Amino acid sequence: MGAPYCGMIEEVLVMLIDDDKEFVTNMTELLKAHNYKVIAVDTTSTIMPMLSEGKQKIDVMILDVHLSNLIFVDLLAQAEA
């Protein structure tokens, strides 16, 4: 097993998407405790305008697995744009 990476890591922005408010709260606290910046949203209708504006570069997306496949494709396409 290799040595852990010890270099400087820039701020990582995580977008957390889930309609379970308790999960979102707990996961947000956990991620922030590990120095991640978190944008938490509970509806996909909130996400699309945020991504299409392109004001923030999302590094990681954590998605609710119960979102439809079409929504996943739309989110990824918007995130890459």
C-alpha positions in Angstrom: 0.0 0.0 0.0 1.4 3.4 -0.9 2.0 6.3 1.4 -0.8 8.7 2.0 -0.8 11.9 0.0 0.5 14.8 2.2 0.6 17.7 -0.3 -1.6 20.8 -0.1 -5.1 20.1 -1.3 -7.2 23.0 -2.5 -10.7 23.5 -1.0 -13.0 20.7 -2.3 -16.6 21.6 -3.0 -19.1 18.8 -2.4 -22.7 19.0 -3.7 -24.9 16.8 -1.6 -28.3 16.0 -3.1 -30.9 14.1 -1.0 -34.5 14.7 0.1 -33.8 13.1 3.5 -33.2 16.1 5.7 -31.7 14.2 8.6 -29.2 12.5 6.2 -28.3 15.8 4.6 -27.7 17.4 8.0 -25.6 14.6 9.3 -23.5 14.2 6.2 -23.0 18.0 5.9 -21.7 18.1 9.5 -19.4 15.1 8.8 -18.0 16.6 5.6 -17.5 20.0 7.1 -15.6 18.4 10.1 -13.2 17.1 7.5 -12.7 20.6 5.9 -14.9 20.1 2.9 -17.1 22.9 1.6 -20.6 21.6 1.2 -23.6 22.8 -0.9 -26.6 20.7 0.3 -29.9 20.7 -1.6 -33.0 18.7 -1.1 -34.6 19.0 -4.6 -33.3 18.6 -8.1 -35.2 21.7 -9.2 -32.8 23.7 -7.0 -29.7 22.1 -8.5 -30.1 22.7 -12.3 -30.1 26.6 -12.1 -27.1 26.4 -9.8 -25.2 24.2 -12.2 -26.2 26.1 -15.4 -25.1 29.4 -13.9 -21.6 27.9 -13.6 -20.6 30.1 -10.7 -19.1 27.3 -8.7 -17.0 24.4 -9.7 -18.4 21.2 -8.1 -15.6 18.7 -7.3 -17.8 15.9 -5.9 -21.5 15.1 -6.1 -23.2 12.8 -3.6 -26.6 11.9 -5.0 -29.6 10.1 -3.6 -29.7 6.7 -5.4 -33.5 7.0 -5.7 -33.3 9.8 -8.2 -34.3 8.7 -11.7 -31.6 7.8 -14.2 -32.6 10.7 -16.4 -32.0 13.2 -13.6 -28.5 11.6 -13.1 -27.7 12.2 -16.8 -29.0 15.7 -16.7 -27.0 16.5 -13.6 -23.8 15.1 -14.9 -24.2 17.0 -18.2 -24.8 20.3 -16.4 -21.9 19.7 -14.1 -19.5 19.1 -17.0 -20.6 22.2 -18.9 
